[in-house]
């Protein structure tokens, strides 16, 4: 550990409690006792996360414990988000990833990409290739499922490249994997089904403003904005690595090893089958929706029976019963290997969900949203657009993108209607911006998944994430202004 890192941790350990107590005593907004205590805990947690004063999962657990013992909420309410369905999506996808790693499937697929003419000729080209691939998949799968699918392949590319201990190669590896998360988040903005906030936003606009946002209608403004943000995300990741990639080359990767045991071949086939089944079941409701329409009964039935978390658990569990040698009762995965899942990142995201849920329940999140949307700037159409995007990006860093959209879009619509303004444009902008949490591991599930690989330093995620947040703010605001004629209107 360098002297700077040691000093930063020490400063964080001291500043976290002091800032938490200070914000509690100040009590901006004159909150009731529970919300006042939570505000102090949030400040402490953010300070510890930014400085890495203690391990990130430990900060999440500490924040939850403090919320319980200070009476912010009952223990069941604080800990219930640790069992949120998205947590089990993590568990299932991490177990699938373990099978992919065990049987070298990640290396095989990554090797194909690294030998491709389009992207495999340079380290920067591979970063762009994985970003484009993640964004493409994310247009029809949720950003979380996309990150779960693409992260093992990106890790395989890193292993194929060799010496991860080399500074330049290690930095390139972190950029490649980080690009998977950013590609998954940005790609999901392009289509109505790409990420839950899009559907939530369309639903709120239809119910509260009486305007229907169709699939093709969303494409008209979502796709251009997503394409620009994808290009910028690739550029910022490559810019952050510009010194580390000077003279760096990625050697051509050899073909797959043909000298493998029958058990390994069987395990690889079972893992590919489980992985493919997960991808198919994740995509099936969207495919049926495209054919029959979103309101068809079959679509609603499939959505209820095939939630992403349930599919992930089902397909991951199959690896423990799929035999590679039935006579000796050996199966594709053992629980010894299942224990290698990064449980720390699961606790970290559970803690983040818990804090986000408490912020909404105690009114802290609504206070922040209403406070900013109530400024004089929000009294004009352009001002409300700017405020809506800025607040959505800010809230999305500390709450899930779904929670951010759920909280903010109705507020934006109400603010616009009370000021006599068209609510559709600022509401759509807020819905898009809710996906733009790029700074912290707890900001979005894709960030958490790639951070769980252990190959992405927190400081790099923060540095590139800040640049992407600022870029997202500018692109969404300017994009919605330029594309106003293409937007649905009330």
SULZITA-V612520 format. One record per residue. N is the residue number from 1. RES is the residue in one small letter. SS is DSSP state (helix for helix, strand for strand, loop for the rest). PSI is psi in radians with two decimals (* if undefined). D_LAST is the distance of its C-alpha to the last C-alpha in Angstrom with 1 decimal. Layout:
[[N:RES:SS:PSI:D_LAST] [N:RES:SS:PSI:D_LAST]]
This chain:
[[1:x:loop:2.27:57.2] [2:x:loop:2.87:57.2] [3:x:helix:-0.63:57.9] [4:x:helix:-0.79:54.4] [5:x:helix:-0.72:52.9] [6:x:helix:-0.73:55.5] [7:x:helix:-0.67:54.7] [8:x:helix:-0.73:51.0] [9:x:helix:-0.75:51.5] [10:x:helix:-0.77:53.9] [11:x:helix:-0.71:51.5] [12:x:helix:-0.71:48.7] [13:x:helix:-0.64:51.0] [14:x:helix:-0.75:51.8] [15:x:helix:-0.59:48.4] [16:x:helix:-1.03:46.4] [17:x:helix:-0.67:48.2] [18:x:helix:-0.80:48.6] [19:x:helix:-0.66:44.9] [20:x:helix:-0.78:43.9] [21:x:helix:-0.70:46.3] [22:x:helix:-0.77:45.2] [23:x:helix:-0.54:41.5] [24:x:helix:-0.77:42.6] [25:x:helix:-0.65:44.8] [26:x:helix:-0.77:42.2] [27:x:loop:1.05:39.4] [28:x:loop:2.29:36.5] [29:x:loop:-0.10:33.9] [30:x:loop:1.01:36.7] [31:x:loop:2.75:35.9] [32:x:loop:2.92:37.9] [33:x:helix:-0.79:40.9] [34:x:helix:-0.80:39.4] [35:x:helix:-0.63:36.5] [36:x:helix:-0.76:39.0] [37:x:helix:-0.73:41.3] [38:x:helix:-0.66:38.6] [39:x:helix:-0.75:37.5] [40:x:helix:-0.71:41.1] [41:x:helix:-0.70:41.4] [42:x:helix:-0.76:38.2] [43:x:helix:-0.76:39.8] [44:x:helix:-0.80:43.1] [45:x:helix:-0.76:41.6] [46:x:helix:-0.73:39.6] [47:x:helix:-0.77:42.7] [48:x:helix:-0.67:44.8] [49:x:helix:-0.78:42.4] [50:x:helix:-0.71:42.2] [51:x:helix:-0.13:46.0] [52:x:loop:0.74:46.9] [53:x:loop:-0.69:49.4] [54:x:loop:2.93:49.9] [55:x:loop:2.47:48.7] [56:x:helix:-0.77:44.9] [57:x:helix:-0.58:45.1] [58:x:helix:-0.62:47.6] [59:x:helix:-0.75:45.2] [60:x:helix:-0.78:42.6] [61:x:helix:-0.70:45.3] [62:x:helix:-0.77:46.5] [63:x:helix:-0.73:43.1] [64:x:helix:-0.75:42.7] [65:x:helix:-0.74:46.3] [66:x:helix:-0.65:45.7] [67:x:helix:-0.59:42.6] [68:x:helix:-0.91:44.9] [69:x:helix:-0.35:48.0] [70:x:loop:0.00:46.2] [71:x:loop:0.38:44.4] [72:x:loop:-0.73:40.8] [73:x:loop:2.80:40.3] [74:x:loop:2.79:42.6] [75:x:helix:-0.68:44.0] [76:x:helix:-0.69:42.1] [77:x:helix:-0.64:38.8] [78:x:helix:-0.72:39.8] [79:x:helix:-0.22:41.2] [80:x:helix:-0.68:38.9] [81:x:helix:-0.34:36.6] [82:x:helix:-0.29:39.7] [83:x:helix:0.33:39.4] [84:x:loop:2.56:35.6] [85:x:helix:-0.60:35.1] [86:x:helix:-0.48:34.3] [87:x:helix:-0.71:37.8] [88:x:helix:-0.38:39.4] [89:x:helix:-0.70:37.4] [90:x:helix:-0.88:39.2] [91:x:helix:-0.89:42.5] [92:x:helix:-0.77:42.2] [93:x:helix:-0.61:41.1] [94:x:helix:-0.66:43.9] [95:x:helix:-0.73:46.5] [96:x:helix:-0.72:45.3] [97:x:helix:-0.61:45.6] [98:x:helix:-0.71:49.2] [99:x:helix:-0.71:50.1] [100:x:helix:-0.72:48.7] [101:x:helix:-0.75:50.7] [102:x:helix:-0.71:53.9] [103:x:loop:0.19:54.2] [104:x:loop:0.30:53.2] [105:x:helix:-0.64:50.1] [106:x:helix:-0.69:48.1] [107:x:helix:-0.67:50.9] [108:x:helix:-0.86:51.0] [109:x:helix:-0.74:47.3] [110:x:helix:-0.65:47.2] [111:x:helix:-0.67:50.3] [112:x:helix:-0.74:48.6] [113:x:helix:-0.66:45.8] [114:x:helix:-0.35:48.5] [115:x:loop:0.01:50.4] [116:x:loop:2.63:47.5] [117:x:loop:-0.51:47.7] [118:x:loop:-0.77:44.0] [119:x:loop:-0.29:43.9] [120:x:loop:0.15:47.4] [121:x:loop:-0.26:49.3] [122:x:loop:2.76:48.5] [123:x:helix:-0.73:47.4] [124:x:helix:-0.62:44.3] [125:x:helix:-0.65:43.5] [126:x:helix:-0.66:43.7] [127:x:helix:-0.80:41.2] [128:x:helix:-0.72:38.8] [129:x:helix:-0.78:39.6] [130:x:helix:-0.59:38.9] [131:x:helix:-0.79:35.7] [132:x:helix:-0.75:34.5] [133:x:helix:-0.77:35.8] [134:x:helix:-0.75:34.1] [135:x:helix:-0.70:30.7] [136:x:helix:-0.78:31.1] [137:x:helix:-0.63:32.1] [138:x:helix:-0.24:29.3] [139:x:loop:-0.40:26.6] [140:x:loop:-0.23:27.6] [141:x:loop:2.74:29.4] [142:x:loop:2.75:28.4] [143:x:helix:-0.54:29.5] [144:x:helix:-0.84:32.1] [145:x:helix:-0.64:33.6] [146:x:helix:-0.81:33.6] [147:x:helix:-0.66:35.6] [148:x:helix:-0.62:37.9] [149:x:helix:-0.73:38.6] [150:x:helix:-0.47:39.0] [151:x:helix:-0.78:40.9] [152:x:helix:-0.60:44.2] [153:x:helix:-0.71:44.2] [154:x:helix:-0.72:43.7] [155:x:helix:-0.65:46.5] [156:x:helix:-0.67:48.6] [157:x:helix:-0.66:48.1] [158:x:helix:-0.75:49.3] [159:x:helix:-0.64:52.4] [160:x:helix:-0.60:53.1] [161:x:helix:-0.32:53.1] [162:x:loop:-2.59:56.0] [163:x:loop:1.61:57.1] [164:x:loop:-0.21:54.3] [165:x:loop:-0.34:56.7] [166:x:loop:2.34:56.6] [167:x:helix:-0.84:54.4] [168:x:helix:-0.75:52.7] [169:x:helix:-0.63:52.1] [170:x:helix:-0.69:51.0] [171:x:helix:-0.74:48.4] [172:x:helix:-0.71:47.2] [173:x:helix:-0.75:47.0] [174:x:helix:-0.66:44.7] [175:x:helix:-0.70:42.4] [176:x:helix:-0.82:42.3] [177:x:helix:-0.65:41.4] [178:x:helix:-0.59:38.9] [179:x:helix:-0.49:37.2] [180:x:helix:-0.80:36.7] [181:x:helix:-0.80:34.6] [182:x:helix:-0.66:32.5] [183:x:helix:-0.71:32.1] [184:x:helix:-0.72:31.0] [185:x:helix:-0.80:28.4] [186:x:helix:-0.74:27.0] [187:x:helix:-0.58:27.1] [188:x:loop:-0.32:25.0] [189:x:loop:-0.30:22.0] [190:x:loop:-0.57:21.9] [191:x:loop:2.80:20.9] [192:x:loop:-0.55:18.8] [193:x:loop:0.11:22.2] [194:x:loop:-0.49:24.0] [195:x:loop:2.57:23.9] [196:x:helix:-0.68:22.8] [197:x:helix:-0.55:20.4] [198:x:helix:-0.85:18.1] [199:x:helix:-0.69:18.1] [200:x:helix:-0.79:17.7] [201:x:helix:-0.82:14.7] [202:x:helix:-0.69:12.9] [203:x:helix:-0.76:14.2] [204:x:helix:-0.73:13.1] [205:x:helix:-0.68:9.4] [206:x:helix:-0.72:9.7] [207:x:helix:-0.70:11.9] [208:x:helix:-0.42:10.6] [209:x:helix:-0.13:6.8] [210:x:loop:0.41:7.0] [211:x:loop:2.22:5.7] [212:x:loop:2.25:9.1] [213:x:loop:1.96:10.7] [214:x:loop:2.96:13.8] [215:x:helix:-0.86:17.2] [216:x:helix:-0.54:17.3] [217:x:helix:-0.68:13.8] [218:x:helix:-0.67:15.2] [219:x:helix:-0.62:18.4] [220:x:helix:-0.61:16.9] [221:x:helix:-0.49:16.5] [222:x:helix:-0.73:18.6] [223:x:helix:-0.84:21.7] [224:x:helix:-0.73:22.3] [225:x:helix:-0.73:21.9] [226:x:helix:-0.70:24.2] [227:x:helix:-0.74:26.7] [228:x:helix:-0.76:27.0] [229:x:helix:-0.60:27.5] [230:x:helix:-0.81:30.0] [231:x:helix:-0.72:32.0] [232:x:helix:-0.67:32.0] [233:x:helix:-0.72:33.0] [234:x:helix:-0.77:35.9] [235:x:helix:-0.74:36.8] [236:x:helix:-0.69:36.9] [237:x:helix:-0.78:38.9] [238:x:helix:-0.65:41.4] [239:x:helix:-0.71:41.6] [240:x:helix:-0.32:42.5] [241:x:loop:0.17:45.3] [242:x:loop:-0.67:46.5] [243:x:loop:-0.61:49.9] [244:x:loop:-0.41:50.5] [245:x:loop:0.05:49.9] [246:x:loop:2.10:52.4] [247:x:loop:0.02:55.0] [248:x:loop:2.29:53.5] [249:x:loop:2.62:53.9] [250:x:loop:2.02:53.1] [251:x:loop:2.55:56.0] [252:x:loop:2.41:55.4] [253:x:loop:2.47:55.2] [254:x:loop:2.86:57.8] [255:x:loop:3.05:57.0] [256:x:loop:2.60:57.0] [257:x:loop:2.13:60.2] [258:x:loop:-0.26:61.8] [259:x:loop:1.38:64.5] [260:x:loop:2.75:62.8] [261:x:loop:2.79:64.0] [262:x:helix:-0.64:63.0] [263:x:helix:-0.72:61.4] [264:x:helix:-0.71:59.1] [265:x:helix:-0.76:58.2] [266:x:helix:-0.76:57.3] [267:x:helix:-0.69:55.3] [268:x:helix:-0.75:53.4] [269:x:helix:-0.78:52.5] [270:x:helix:-0.72:51.5] [271:x:helix:-0.75:49.3] [272:x:helix:-0.71:47.6] [273:x:helix:-0.78:47.1] [274:x:helix:-0.73:45.5] [275:x:helix:-0.77:43.3] [276:x:helix:-0.68:42.2] [277:x:helix:-0.73:41.6] [278:x:helix:-0.83:39.4] [279:x:helix:-0.72:37.3] [280:x:helix:-0.82:37.1] [281:x:helix:-0.59:36.1] [282:x:helix:-0.60:33.5] [283:x:helix:-0.42:32.0] [284:x:helix:-0.84:32.5] [285:x:helix:-0.68:29.4] [286:x:helix:-0.67:27.2] [287:x:helix:-0.77:29.4] [288:x:helix:-0.65:29.2] [289:x:helix:-0.69:25.5] [290:x:helix:-0.54:25.3] [291:x:helix:-0.82:27.6] [292:x:helix:-0.26:26.6] [293:x:loop:2.61:23.0] [294:x:loop:-0.41:21.7] [295:x:loop:0.03:22.0] [296:x:loop:2.54:25.6] [297:x:helix:-0.65:28.2] [298:x:helix:-0.63:30.4] [299:x:helix:-0.78:27.8] [300:x:helix:-0.65:27.5] [301:x:helix:-0.81:31.2] [302:x:helix:-0.71:31.9] [303:x:helix:-0.63:29.5] [304:x:helix:-0.65:31.4] [305:x:helix:-0.38:34.8] [306:x:loop:0.97:34.4] [307:x:loop:2.67:32.8] [308:x:helix:-0.69:33.6] [309:x:helix:-0.73:36.1] [310:x:helix:-0.71:37.9] [311:x:helix:-0.77:38.2] [312:x:helix:-0.78:39.6] [313:x:helix:-0.72:42.2] [314:x:helix:-0.92:43.2] [315:x:helix:-0.61:43.8] [316:x:helix:-0.70:45.5] [317:x:helix:-0.53:47.8] [318:x:helix:-0.51:48.9] [319:x:loop:-0.39:50.6] [320:x:loop:-0.17:53.0] [321:x:loop:-0.08:54.1] [322:x:loop:2.01:54.2] [323:x:strand:2.45:57.9] [324:x:strand:-0.35:59.3] [325:x:strand:1.65:62.9] [326:x:loop:-0.63:63.2] [327:x:loop:-0.69:66.9] [328:x:loop:0.14:66.6] [329:x:loop:0.81:63.4] [330:x:strand:2.37:61.5] [331:x:strand:3.00:57.8] [332:x:loop:-0.76:55.1] [333:x:loop:2.62:54.4] [334:x:loop:2.85:56.5] [335:x:helix:-0.40:55.3] [336:x:helix:-0.72:57.2] [337:x:helix:-0.57:54.7] [338:x:helix:-0.52:51.8] [339:x:loop:-0.25:52.9] [340:x:loop:-0.10:52.3] [341:x:loop:2.51:48.5] [342:x:loop:1.48:47.2] [343:x:helix:-0.40:46.8] [344:x:helix:-0.75:46.3] [345:x:helix:-0.49:42.9] [346:x:helix:-0.76:41.9] [347:x:helix:-0.66:43.1] [348:x:helix:-0.84:41.3] [349:x:helix:-0.60:37.9] [350:x:helix:-0.73:38.6] [351:x:helix:-0.67:39.3] [352:x:helix:-0.74:36.2] [353:x:helix:-0.68:34.1] [354:x:helix:-0.82:36.2] [355:x:helix:-0.71:35.5] [356:x:helix:-0.71:31.8] [357:x:helix:-0.73:31.8] [358:x:helix:-0.63:33.9] [359:x:helix:-0.62:31.8] [360:x:helix:-0.75:28.8] [361:x:helix:-0.62:31.1] [362:x:loop:-0.12:32.8] [363:x:loop:0.00:29.7] [364:x:helix:-0.82:30.7] [365:x:helix:-0.74:27.7] [366:x:helix:-0.69:25.3] [367:x:helix:-0.77:27.4] [368:x:helix:-0.78:27.2] [369:x:helix:-0.81:23.4] [370:x:helix:-0.60:22.9] [371:x:helix:-0.74:25.7] [372:x:helix:-0.70:24.2] [373:x:helix:-0.29:20.6] [374:x:loop:0.07:22.1] [375:x:loop:2.85:23.9] [376:x:helix:-0.46:23.5] [377:x:helix:-0.53:22.2] [378:x:helix:0.16:18.9] [379:x:helix:-0.12:18.2] [380:x:loop:2.76:16.8] [381:x:helix:-0.79:13.9] [382:x:helix:-0.66:16.7] [383:x:helix:-0.75:18.8] [384:x:helix:-0.64:16.4] [385:x:helix:-0.82:15.9] [386:x:helix:-0.81:19.7] [387:x:helix:-0.74:20.4] [388:x:helix:-0.80:18.1] [389:x:helix:-0.80:19.9] [390:x:helix:-0.77:23.3] [391:x:helix:-0.71:23.2] [392:x:helix:-0.75:22.0] [393:x:helix:-0.74:24.9] [394:x:helix:-0.84:27.3] [395:x:helix:-0.62:26.6] [396:x:helix:-0.33:26.8] [397:x:loop:-0.40:30.3] [398:x:loop:-0.04:31.6] [399:x:loop:2.82:29.5] [400:x:loop:2.72:28.5] [401:x:helix:-0.61:25.3] [402:x:helix:-0.78:24.1] [403:x:helix:-0.67:25.0] [404:x:helix:-0.81:23.3] [405:x:helix:-0.72:19.9] [406:x:helix:-0.69:20.5] [407:x:helix:-0.84:21.4] [408:x:helix:-0.67:19.1] [409:x:helix:-0.80:15.6] [410:x:helix:-0.62:15.3] [411:x:helix:-0.75:16.9] [412:x:helix:-0.76:14.5] [413:x:helix:-0.76:11.4] [414:x:helix:-0.72:13.7] [415:x:helix:-0.74:14.9] [416:x:helix:-0.78:11.7] [417:x:helix:-0.67:10.8] [418:x:helix:-0.47:14.5] [419:x:loop:0.04:14.6] [420:x:loop:0.49:11.7] [421:x:loop:2.78:10.0] [422:x:loop:2.09:6.7] [423:x:helix:-0.21:7.8] [424:x:helix:-0.86:6.9] [425:x:helix:-0.89:9.8] [426:x:helix:-0.56:12.3] [427:x:helix:-0.76:11.9] [428:x:helix:-0.72:12.6] [429:x:helix:-0.73:15.3] [430:x:helix:-0.68:16.8] [431:x:helix:-0.74:17.0] [432:x:helix:-0.78:18.8] [433:x:helix:-0.41:21.0] [434:x:loop:-0.37:22.1] [435:x:loop:-0.15:24.1] [436:x:loop:0.93:25.9] [437:x:loop:1.70:28.9] [438:x:loop:-0.09:31.8] [439:x:loop:-0.82:34.5] [440:x:loop:2.72:36.1] [441:x:loop:-0.54:37.3] [442:x:loop:-0.02:35.5] [443:x:loop:-0.77:32.1] [444:x:loop:2.71:31.3] [445:x:helix:-0.72:33.3] [446:x:helix:-0.71:34.0] [447:x:helix:-0.77:35.5] [448:x:helix:-0.70:37.6] [449:x:helix:-0.80:38.8] [450:x:helix:-0.57:40.0] [451:x:helix:-0.54:41.5] [452:x:loop:-0.25:43.4] [453:x:loop:-0.32:45.4] [454:x:loop:0.09:47.3] [455:x:loop:-0.02:47.0] [456:x:loop:1.91:44.2] [457:x:loop:2.48:45.4] [458:x:helix:-0.70:43.1] [459:x:helix:-0.58:43.5] [460:x:helix:-0.71:42.4] [461:x:helix:-0.72:39.2] [462:x:helix:-0.81:38.5] [463:x:helix:-0.87:39.4] [464:x:helix:-0.63:37.3] [465:x:helix:-0.69:34.5] [466:x:helix:-0.77:34.2] [467:x:helix:-0.70:34.0] [468:x:helix:-0.65:31.3] [469:x:helix:-0.81:29.2] [470:x:helix:-0.73:29.4] [471:x:helix:-0.73:28.6] [472:x:helix:-0.73:25.6] [473:x:helix:-0.85:24.3] [474:x:helix:-0.81:24.8] [475:x:helix:-0.75:23.6] [476:x:helix:-0.76:20.3] [477:x:helix:-0.92:19.5] [478:x:helix:-0.66:20.7] [479:x:helix:-0.77:19.3] [480:x:helix:-0.56:15.7] [481:x:helix:-0.78:16.3] [482:x:helix:-0.57:18.1] [483:x:loop:0.21:15.7] [484:x:helix:-0.71:12.5] [485:x:helix:-0.39:12.6] [486:x:helix:-0.13:12.8] [487:x:loop:2.61:9.9] [488:x:loop:2.56:7.0] [489:x:loop:2.65:3.8] [490:x:loop:*:0.0]]
